[in-house]
Amino acid sequence: MKFRIKSLPLDVVDLIAAGEVIDSLAAVVRELVENALDANATRMTISLWPSQWRVQVADNGMGMDLADLQQAAAAHTTSKISCCEDLWQITSLGFRGEALHSLAALSELEIFSRPDFYLSHFAEKINTESQNTTAEVLNLSSAREGWRGIYNSQGEVMRVETAAIAPGTIVNVANLFGTWTARRQGLPPLNQQLRAVQTTIYHLALCHPQVTWQIQQNDRPWFSVSPGTTAVEILPQILKDVRSEDLQLFSQELPLEESTANLQVVIGLPDRCHRHRADWVKVAVNHRIVRSPELEQTILGAFQRTLPRDRYPVCFLHLQVPPAQIDWNRHPAKTEIYLQNLNYWQEQTAIAINQALLISPASPSPSVYAQRTSKLLKAAETQGNYNAQRVIQPTDEWEPTTSLVAIAQVRQMYILAEHPAGMWLIEQHIAHERVLYEQLVDRWQIVPLEPPLILNQLSVAQLEQLARIGLEVESFGEQLWAIRSAPAPLAAREDCADAILELSLAGDLQAAQVATACRTAIRNGTPLTLPEMQTLIAQWQRSRHPRTCPHGRPIYLPLEESSLARFFRRHWVIGKSHGLA
C-alpha cells in the first residue's frame, strides 16, 4: 500500500535525530537512491557531473502523482511514517522527510515523476464502486501523466508542468552548495568524493541484489552492477580479483520469541581470497550497511587462524530482523543503530561463519556449533587429557561421515583421495597441524616435567611469555632456569627443550598453541599406511576450519572431474575428434 506524502506532526519532528543529511556528493546519491528503493525500483541510472556539482538519479519505481510531487520537498514531509510509534517500526530506508528539503535549500532541485501504481488502483476502485465522480476522474487522468516540478530554496513548487517520461522518477540536483562556497571548499577533493559515491552504490547493491545499476560520469559510462539473486553474484562485480566460486553462502532462519529473523553470510573462502585490510568486512541490517564494531570483531574472530599473517577476510553479513528490535533514529545517515540482543547475534554470526567454512557435506548440528563457538569466544580452558604424537592413531569413526577415500601417498607428502566430484590432494603435515591445533584449543593442558628442564640465557620477555601460557618456571642459578611444566604434547618429546624455547618467543597463548601443533604434527616425508591416511582425512574433515592451516596456508587442492574432463577433452565428439565425421 502506498501512503500519501504529508507533513509530520511536531512531536514526531522533535523526536527525529537532527543533523546534516546532505554533506557530500555521496550523501546526495545515497538519499535519492534510498527513496527510489523505497518506491520498489528495480533499475537505477545515476549520472554525475562532478565539476558542475550536478547529480541525476533516474529510477523505474512507482513514481508520484501531482499532489505528492507538490509536497515532496517541503520540510519534514514523508509517506513512510506518520506518528511517534512508527519510529520504532521502521521498514523503509528513508523516514525523516528531510533529504529533498535539504537538497532544495542547497541546490537547484528539479523532479520529474510519473506514477505507475495508481492507474490500476484508481481504475479498480472506480469500477468497483461505480461512482465516477469528478475528483476520481481527475485523479485517474493525473495518474496517466508525468509531471515536472521545480522548487525554490524553501522546498516550495515554483513551477509545475506536464512531462513525457516513462513511469518512475528522475531527480536533478544542479549547482550543489552553489550558495555555500565555504562548504564546497571544506569538502574532500572530487576524486575522493567519487570513490565515496562508488562505495555507497556498492553497499546498496550488496543489500539489494535484484536491482540493476548503471552509473555514468560526464555523460560516459563509469561502471555498472548487474542484478542477481544474492550477494554472491554481486561481490565478484565489485571485487575484481574475487570469483563466485571463491565465495560461500550460508543462510538460516532463526526463531525469535514472537517472530523470525534471517541471517545470511557470504564469505570469501580463506584458502582462495583475502585482503590486506579489513575493508571488506561488511555488516548490513534490514537492507542497509551499518557500522557495528561488535559484529565486525565477531567476524574477524571467527576467521582467526584461517588466514595468512596480516590478512583479513572477505565477509558480508546481512541480518533481517523485526523492525521493533532496531532503533534507526540515532544518526542522520542511519549508519549507527541500536540492535537488541546483540550477544545473541554475535553468537549466531560466529556459528554461521563456522558452518560456511566447512567442506564436509556432513555438517554438525547447530547445537554442536553453539558449544564450539562458546569456546572460541572465551579463553581456552583446561579440559581433560590430551595425548598428541607424531603418529596417526587408527580409528573407524571416518566410515559413516567422510566422502573422501584415501588412495595413495604421493612423495610421502600428499594424500591422494577420491572424492565424489573428482580427486583431492591433501598436504599431510598441515592437515594434521589443523587437527592438533583445534584439539589443543579445546583441551589445552599443562603437565609437570620430571625431571625439570634446565634452560639458560632467557630474557625477561621470554620468562613473561612462559608464565602467560601457564608454564612453571623457577630460578636455578645465575642465568639458569628450571622449567617444571610443559604442554602435554611436548612433555615426552626428546626436543622438548627446543620446543619450550620456541614457545617463549611465540607471543600469546594462541600463538603458542599454533607452535605446539606445528611441532607435533607429522612431518612431510613420513610414510603413512592407508588406514592412517584415512584416519587423518576423517579427523581433518571434522575440524572447524578445514580449508587452511593455523598459519593460513591452503590444505587441499581439489581436482574436479569436470576440470579433468576438459583437460583430457572428454567433451569432444568421438567421431569428429578422429576425423570420421
ChimeraX attribute file (.defattr): number of C-alpha atoms within 10 A of each C-alpha:
attribute: neighborCount
match mode: 1-to-1
recipient: residues
	/A:1	4
	/A:2	10
	/A:3	11
	/A:4	15
	/A:5	23
	/A:6	20
	/A:7	18
	/A:8	21
	/A:9	13
	/A:10	11
	/A:11	10
	/A:12	17
	/A:13	18
	/A:14	11
	/A:15	11
	/A:16	19
	/A:17	15
	/A:18	14
	/A:19	10
	/A:20	13
	/A:21	20
	/A:22	22
	/A:23	15
	/A:24	21
	/A:25	20
	/A:26	19
	/A:27	19
	/A:28	23
	/A:29	23
	/A:30	20
	/A:31	20
	/A:32	25
	/A:33	25
	/A:34	17
	/A:35	21
	/A:36	26
	/A:37	23
	/A:38	17
	/A:39	19
	/A:40	16
	/A:41	22
	/A:42	17
	/A:43	19
	/A:44	22
	/A:45	17
	/A:46	22
	/A:47	22
	/A:48	23
	/A:49	14
	/A:50	17
	/A:51	9
	/A:52	12
	/A:53	18
	/A:54	19
	/A:55	22
	/A:56	20
	/A:57	21
	/A:58	23
	/A:59	28
	/A:60	23
	/A:61	24
	/A:62	22
	/A:63	26
	/A:64	27
	/A:65	23
	/A:66	22
	/A:67	13
	/A:68	18
	/A:69	22
	/A:70	23
	/A:71	20
	/A:72	28
	/A:73	32
	/A:74	25
	/A:75	22
	/A:76	23
	/A:77	26
	/A:78	25
	/A:79	18
	/A:80	23
	/A:81	24
	/A:82	18
	/A:83	13
	/A:84	17
	/A:85	10
	/A:86	15
	/A:87	22
	/A:88	14
	/A:89	16
	/A:90	21
	/A:91	17
	/A:92	17
	/A:93	19
	/A:94	23
	/A:95	23
	/A:96	23
	/A:97	24
	/A:98	23
	/A:99	28
	/A:100	28
	/A:101	24
	/A:102	22
	/A:103	27
	/A:104	24
	/A:105	19
	/A:106	21
	/A:107	22
	/A:108	19
	/A:109	25
	/A:110	21
	/A:111	24
	/A:112	26
	/A:113	31
	/A:114	30
	/A:115	23
	/A:116	21
	/A:117	18
	/A:118	20
	/A:119	15
	/A:120	12
	/A:121	12
	/A:122	17
	/A:123	15
	/A:124	12
	/A:125	13
	/A:126	16
	/A:127	10
	/A:128	9
	/A:129	8
	/A:130	9
	/A:131	11
	/A:132	13
	/A:133	10
	/A:134	9
	/A:135	9
	/A:136	15
	/A:137	15
	/A:138	11
	/A:139	18
	/A:140	19
	/A:141	12
	/A:142	19
	/A:143	24
	/A:144	15
	/A:145	19
	/A:146	24
	/A:147	24
	/A:148	23
	/A:149	23
	/A:150	21
	/A:151	25
	/A:152	17
	/A:153	18
	/A:154	15
	/A:155	21
	/A:156	18
	/A:157	20
	/A:158	11
	/A:159	12
	/A:160	16
	/A:161	11
	/A:162	15
	/A:163	14
	/A:164	12
	/A:165	15
	/A:166	17
	/A:167	22
	/A:168	24
	/A:169	27
	/A:170	25
	/A:171	21
	/A:172	20
	/A:173	24
	/A:174	20
	/A:175	16
	/A:176	27
	/A:177	20
	/A:178	15
	/A:179	12
	/A:180	11
	/A:181	10
	/A:182	10
	/A:183	13
	/A:184	16
	/A:185	10
	/A:186	8
	/A:187	13
	/A:188	11
	/A:189	10
	/A:190	14
	/A:191	10
	/A:192	11
	/A:193	17
	/A:194	18
	/A:195	12
	/A:196	16
	/A:197	20
	/A:198	17
	/A:199	14
	/A:200	17
	/A:201	21
	/A:202	19
	/A:203	20
	/A:204	20
	/A:205	24
	/A:206	27
	/A:207	23
	/A:208	20
	/A:209	22
	/A:210	19
	/A:211	21
	/A:212	18
	/A:213	21
	/A:214	17
	/A:215	19
	/A:216	16
	/A:217	15
	/A:218	13
	/A:219	10
	/A:220	10
	/A:221	11
	/A:222	14
	/A:223	13
	/A:224	18
	/A:225	22
	/A:226	15
	/A:227	19
	/A:228	16
	/A:229	11
	/A:230	16
	/A:231	24
	/A:232	23
	/A:233	19
	/A:234	22
	/A:235	25
	/A:236	17
	/A:237	17
	/A:238	18
	/A:239	11
	/A:240	8
	/A:241	11
	/A:242	17
	/A:243	16
	/A:244	14
	/A:245	11
	/A:246	16
	/A:247	22
	/A:248	17
	/A:249	19
	/A:250	16
	/A:251	15
	/A:252	12
	/A:253	11
	/A:254	13
	/A:255	10
	/A:256	10
	/A:257	5
	/A:258	6
	/A:259	9
	/A:260	12
	/A:261	13
	/A:262	15
	/A:263	19
	/A:264	21
	/A:265	23
	/A:266	23
	/A:267	25
	/A:268	26
	/A:269	22
	/A:270	26
	/A:271	20
	/A:272	16
	/A:273	18
	/A:274	22
	/A:275	17
	/A:276	11
	/A:277	12
	/A:278	16
	/A:279	11
	/A:280	16
	/A:281	19
	/A:282	22
	/A:283	23
	/A:284	22
	/A:285	21
	/A:286	19
	/A:287	20
	/A:288	22
	/A:289	21
	/A:290	18
	/A:291	16
	/A:292	19
	/A:293	10
	/A:294	12
	/A:295	21
	/A:296	20
	/A:297	13
	/A:298	20
	/A:299	25
	/A:300	16
	/A:301	13
	/A:302	22
	/A:303	22
	/A:304	18
	/A:305	21
	/A:306	25
	/A:307	25
	/A:308	19
	/A:309	12
	/A:310	10
	/A:311	16
	/A:312	22
	/A:313	25
	/A:314	26
	/A:315	27
	/A:316	24
	/A:317	25
	/A:318	25
	/A:319	19
	/A:320	17
	/A:321	19
	/A:322	17
	/A:323	18
	/A:324	14
	/A:325	14
	/A:326	18
	/A:327	17
	/A:328	23
	/A:329	21
	/A:330	14
	/A:331	15
	/A:332	18
	/A:333	18
	/A:334	18
	/A:335	16
	/A:336	16
	/A:337	16
	/A:338	13
	/A:339	17
	/A:340	13
	/A:341	9
	/A:342	13
	/A:343	12
	/A:344	9
	/A:345	17
	/A:346	18
	/A:347	17
	/A:348	20
	/A:349	24
	/A:350	25
	/A:351	21
	/A:352	26
	/A:353	24
	/A:354	20
	/A:355	20
	/A:356	22
	/A:357	23
	/A:358	20
	/A:359	15
	/A:360	18
	/A:361	10
	/A:362	13
	/A:363	15
	/A:364	13
	/A:365	9
	/A:366	13
	/A:367	10
	/A:368	11
	/A:369	20
	/A:370	17
	/A:371	11
	/A:372	16
	/A:373	20
	/A:374	13
	/A:375	14
	/A:376	16
	/A:377	14
	/A:378	8
	/A:379	12
	/A:380	16
	/A:381	13
	/A:382	14
	/A:383	12
	/A:384	9
	/A:385	12
	/A:386	18
	/A:387	12
	/A:388	18
	/A:389	17
	/A:390	14
	/A:391	15
	/A:392	19
	/A:393	11
	/A:394	15
	/A:395	14
	/A:396	10
	/A:397	12
	/A:398	19
	/A:399	13
	/A:400	9
	/A:401	14
	/A:402	20
	/A:403	18
	/A:404	21
	/A:405	21
	/A:406	24
	/A:407	14
	/A:408	17
	/A:409	21
	/A:410	14
	/A:411	11
	/A:412	15
	/A:413	19
	/A:414	21
	/A:415	26
	/A:416	22
	/A:417	21
	/A:418	18
	/A:419	17
	/A:420	10
	/A:421	12
	/A:422	15
	/A:423	20
	/A:424	20
	/A:425	20
	/A:426	24
	/A:427	20
	/A:428	27
	/A:429	22
	/A:430	26
	/A:431	29
	/A:432	25
	/A:433	27
	/A:434	29
	/A:435	25
	/A:436	27
	/A:437	27
	/A:438	19
	/A:439	17
	/A:440	27
	/A:441	21
	/A:442	19
	/A:443	17
	/A:444	22
	/A:445	20
	/A:446	20
	/A:447	17
	/A:448	15
	/A:449	17
	/A:450	11
	/A:451	10
	/A:452	16
	/A:453	16
	/A:454	15
	/A:455	18
	/A:456	14
	/A:457	10
	/A:458	13
	/A:459	11
	/A:460	8
	/A:461	12
	/A:462	18
	/A:463	17
	/A:464	15
	/A:465	20
	/A:466	24
	/A:467	13
	/A:468	14
	/A:469	21
	/A:470	16
	/A:471	21
	/A:472	19
	/A:473	20
	/A:474	14
	/A:475	13
	/A:476	13
	/A:477	9
	/A:478	8
	/A:479	11
	/A:480	14
	/A:481	19
	/A:482	18
	/A:483	23
	/A:484	17
	/A:485	21
	/A:486	27
	/A:487	25
	/A:488	21
	/A:489	23
	/A:490	24
	/A:491	20
	/A:492	13
	/A:493	13
	/A:494	9
	/A:495	11
	/A:496	17
	/A:497	17
	/A:498	13
	/A:499	20
	/A:500	24
	/A:501	15
	/A:502	16
	/A:503	24
	/A:504	23
	/A:505	16
	/A:506	19
	/A:507	18
	/A:508	14
	/A:509	19
	/A:510	19
	/A:511	17
	/A:512	24
	/A:513	23
	/A:514	24
	/A:515	22
	/A:516	25
	/A:517	27
	/A:518	21
	/A:519	20
	/A:520	22
	/A:521	23
	/A:522	22
	/A:523	18
	/A:524	14
	/A:525	13
	/A:526	14
	/A:527	15
	/A:528	19
	/A:529	13
	/A:530	16
	/A:531	15
	/A:532	17
	/A:533	25
	/A:534	26
	/A:535	22
	/A:536	25
	/A:537	24
	/A:538	25
	/A:539	21
	/A:540	26
	/A:541	25
	/A:542	20
	/A:543	20
	/A:544	20
	/A:545	26
	/A:546	23
	/A:547	26
	/A:548	24
	/A:549	25
	/A:550	29
	/A:551	19
	/A:552	19
	/A:553	18
	/A:554	21
	/A:555	22
	/A:556	20
	/A:557	14
	/A:558	15
	/A:559	15
	/A:560	14
	/A:561	14
	/A:562	12
	/A:563	12
	/A:564	13
	/A:565	12
	/A:566	11
	/A:567	10
	/A:568	9
	/A:569	11
	/A:570	11
	/A:571	10
	/A:572	12
	/A:573	10
	/A:574	11
	/A:575	9
	/A:576	9
	/A:577	10
	/A:578	9
	/A:579	7
	/A:580	7
	/A:581	8
